[in-house]
Amino acid sequence: MPDKTVLFTGGGGFIAGHVVPLLLERGYRVRILDNMTRGNRERVAEWTETADVELVEKDVRYGGAVREATRGCTHVIHFATVSINKSIADPHESIDINMTGNHNVFAAAADEGVRRVVFASSASVYGEPQRLPMHEDDELRPLTPYCISKRAGEDLLGFYERHKGISWNALRFFNVYGPGQKIEAYYTSVINHFIERLRAGLPPVIDGRGEQSMDFVHVHDLARSVVLALESGRANVPINIGTGVDTSIASLAKILIDAVGVDVQPRFNPRDVLVSRRAADISRAREILGWQPEISVEQGMAELVRKTAP
Ligand SMILES: NC(=O)c1ccc[n+]([C@@H]2O[C@H](COP(=O)([O-])OP(=O)(O)OC[C@H]3O[C@@H](n4cnc5c(N)ncnc54)[C@H](O)[C@@H]3O)[C@@H](O)[C@H]2O)c1
């Protein structure tokens, strides 16, 4: 029996799909706690055929179920959440799942004496950035119930660290993309939208001048950061996980035109748009996790286009 077992909430989801194989390679047993509202049943069923993965199909809102699932685990990765879109449409549900869920998971981890908790936080805790690149010590101004719950999650980890000595890392993921992502993903749906148009021979349509930007980080790179955060010598901090590169929507359109290989030019829709930009300062991830991204946006998008070919 391996002596390392991870409780992985939200382990049926998109990013988890890339983290679980790395955990298994490193000799962890994985206990997924997921209510499977958005989980990938086929993938989880393949994993549970092996002795090293089990599925506890429960909801993070139920403290007793979370506590029971945490028993015997040495590590916790907490990913279960409802997304930004849903949190704006239904703040009650979002606060219920995200806030209560965070607390149930962290309290159980503290009570069961797990060695490390890794929490999926989000770059959205910053709100509109005051400067680029965005640094972990910058002011946080979260704008939606989802972002507010991510920030509160980080604060709760601080509470359990002081109160019960829990060891944690909160990873502030930037704009994650890659194979297996659901089409309606909040920030990155623009990628799928452009790819679909290009495959139909149509130009991508850009509002304004396409100056708004995102820091696109490939899910393979991101998955490595989760495992490193589980094992790092230093802990108890939020850590940005991005690439440090802000890719404008206009550049993204060009990158995808090349990746799909069609002869079109983007079409610009003249209108006023609020230009928001994103880029992570990743010096802390380098220093504490020894992590840095290896997949450029050009390589990652080309791979995505190949892997999602109809
Ligand atoms: N994808 C991104 O760009 C991004 C960016 C920043 C942060 N994050 C965070 O990373 C984590 C993983 O994101 P993802 O893109 O893989 O999301 P996802 O929606 O694919 O996965 C979330 C999983 O949580 C499960 N879940 C939802 N509500 C639950 C509940 N009440 N109880 C138990 N399980 C429940 C879902 O069934 C799903 O399998 C999330 O915490 C998310 O907020 C993601």
The ligand as an ORCA input file, in Angstrom:
! r2SCAN-3c Opt
* xyz 0 1
  N     -10.246     26.421    -15.728
  C      -9.739     27.622    -15.387
  O      -9.378     28.457    -16.242
  C      -9.557     27.984    -13.936
  C      -9.005     29.219    -13.623
  C      -8.839     29.571    -12.299
  C      -9.201     28.673    -11.298
  N      -9.746     27.473    -11.624
  C     -10.137     26.563    -10.535
  O      -9.557     25.282    -10.734
  C     -10.423     24.271    -10.226
  C     -10.706     23.230    -11.288
  O     -11.282     23.894    -12.412
  P     -11.820     23.075    -13.678
  O     -11.720     24.000    -14.842
  O     -11.179     21.740    -13.725
  O     -13.380     22.955    -13.268
  P     -14.442     21.812    -13.593
  O     -15.786     22.441    -13.505
  O     -14.081     21.053    -14.821
  O     -14.271     20.822    -12.337
  C     -14.887     21.056    -11.106
  C     -15.361     19.714    -10.541
  O     -16.009     19.979     -9.287
  C     -17.171     19.164     -9.210
  N     -18.143     19.817     -8.305
  C     -18.875     20.944     -8.537
  N     -19.673     21.193     -7.487
  C     -19.418     20.236     -6.563
  C     -19.938     19.958     -5.264
  N     -20.878     20.737     -4.723
  N     -19.451     18.889     -4.598
  C     -18.520     18.072     -5.164
  N     -18.003     18.283     -6.393
  C     -18.453     19.336     -7.085
  C     -17.693     19.079    -10.636
  O     -18.517     17.935    -10.841
  C     -16.388     19.011    -11.443
  O     -15.983     17.664    -11.667
  C     -11.683     24.994     -9.740
  O     -11.566     25.213     -8.352
  C     -11.631     26.310    -10.481
  O     -12.308     27.327     -9.774
  C      -9.927     27.099    -12.917
*
